[in-house]
Amino acid sequence: MSFTPNPPDLDRSKLRAWLGEQALQLGFDGLRITDSHVGPASERLQAWLAEGRHGHMEYMERHAELRSNPQLLMPGTVRVICVSMNYLPAETDFDHEWQRLEDPSQAVVSLYARGRDYHKVLRNRLQDLAKLLEEKIGAFGYRVFTDSAPLMEVELARKAGLGWRGKHTLLLNRESGSTFFLGEILVDMPLPLDHEQSDHCGTCQSCIEVCPTQAITAPYQLDARRCISYLTIENPKAIPMEFRRALGNRVYGCDDCQLICPWNKFAKRTQLSDFAQRHGLGQASLLHLWSWTQAEFERRHEGSAIRRIGYSRWRRNLAVAMGNALASPLVLDAEKGAIRAALSNALNSADDLVAEHIQWALQTSI
């Protein structure tokens, strides 16, 4: 499908304002527009890949050329409509999140993953937005994305003016901090461009200093191989020994660099029920999550981003956290006994990946 370059009676500035209104009605919290050029970000990506900082994320290297040029994803692309959607549930309290991180018996799941899979939520609404635009102006070429294709979405969103790059490499803005998802619509129509935001991190280095594994190696530089989000989600192999203690009780992702960020005191709570926590993931203990069978894992994480890591990685992460609980003086002896028994009982039936982490966890209490 191709857009007619100059359809009659099309006021693009009014169309731009209308798009913003429709986005808000569909549950998005921001909409900005940029061109399809990523510029120097492409060179930075190539350098990052050459250093091997992507770890086992081979797809990053495999599709590097596509990431550098959105027109390869959709020929004829001249604009990228970038949207943001806040995900913090209404009940979220950052002080409470820090308290849970300090309780070794608790299982901490990253805030973004406690509700429905954001890929599905954003993709459906992006498709609705594109359809509304098509109904208004007629047929045009477009494709929708949300962390679902080789697209440098943070860089495009930065260029579009949805925020600036924080030193942790996430996007930040003054209205929502960093607790929002991003989505894009590639289009072949020359909509008006929006302006970039200036950087407002100043001299703050809180995100760098708080990182448990020193994954933020310098401002705006992330080594994914050290990042707990990578280690617990993208990494298909054993958790490296050097990082197991640092994982603490984080069993899926890590929010430390966002929890500490001063801009997140402005983080807005979502109005969408999709991102409300499910199955008590904001209060669950390690023992409770360990008790789930594979069938329960599949059923409870139906429609969740967590499901894609599979039961084995889920148990691997839990085993490391349980080992850390066994090594902690903050956990009572009775609870340590229950954790040790749960791990021991699962050892014989565990696959090789999980068994190795169970054995490590049990050895910490000897």
Secondary structure as GFF3:
##gff-version 3
##sequence-region A 1 366
A	DSSP	alpha_helix	12	25	.	.	.	ID=ss1
A	DSSP	beta_strand	30	34	.	.	.	ID=ss2
A	DSSP	alpha_helix	40	50	.	.	.	ID=ss3
A	DSSP	alpha_helix	58	62	.	.	.	ID=ss4
A	DSSP	alpha_helix	64	68	.	.	.	ID=ss5
A	DSSP	three_ten_helix	70	72	.	.	.	ID=ss6
A	DSSP	beta_strand	79	86	.	.	.	ID=ss7
A	DSSP	alpha_helix	94	101	.	.	.	ID=ss8
A	DSSP	beta_strand	108	109	.	.	.	ID=ss9
A	DSSP	three_ten_helix	111	113	.	.	.	ID=ss10
A	DSSP	alpha_helix	118	137	.	.	.	ID=ss11
A	DSSP	beta_strand	142	145	.	.	.	ID=ss12
A	DSSP	alpha_helix	153	160	.	.	.	ID=ss13
A	DSSP	beta_strand	164	165	.	.	.	ID=ss14
A	DSSP	beta_strand	171	172	.	.	.	ID=ss15
A	DSSP	beta_strand	180	187	.	.	.	ID=ss16
A	DSSP	alpha_helix	206	210	.	.	.	ID=ss17
A	DSSP	beta_strand	216	218	.	.	.	ID=ss18
A	DSSP	beta_strand	221	222	.	.	.	ID=ss19
A	DSSP	three_ten_helix	224	226	.	.	.	ID=ss20
A	DSSP	alpha_helix	228	229	.	.	.	ID=ss21
A	DSSP	pi_helix	230	234	.	.	.	ID=ss22
A	DSSP	alpha_helix	241	247	.	.	.	ID=ss23
A	DSSP	beta_strand	250	252	.	.	.	ID=ss24
A	DSSP	alpha_helix	256	259	.	.	.	ID=ss25
A	DSSP	three_ten_helix	262	266	.	.	.	ID=ss26
A	DSSP	three_ten_helix	273	275	.	.	.	ID=ss27
A	DSSP	alpha_helix	286	290	.	.	.	ID=ss28
A	DSSP	alpha_helix	294	300	.	.	.	ID=ss29
A	DSSP	three_ten_helix	305	309	.	.	.	ID=ss30
A	DSSP	alpha_helix	310	326	.	.	.	ID=ss31
A	DSSP	alpha_helix	333	347	.	.	.	ID=ss32
A	DSSP	alpha_helix	352	363	.	.	.	ID=ss33
###
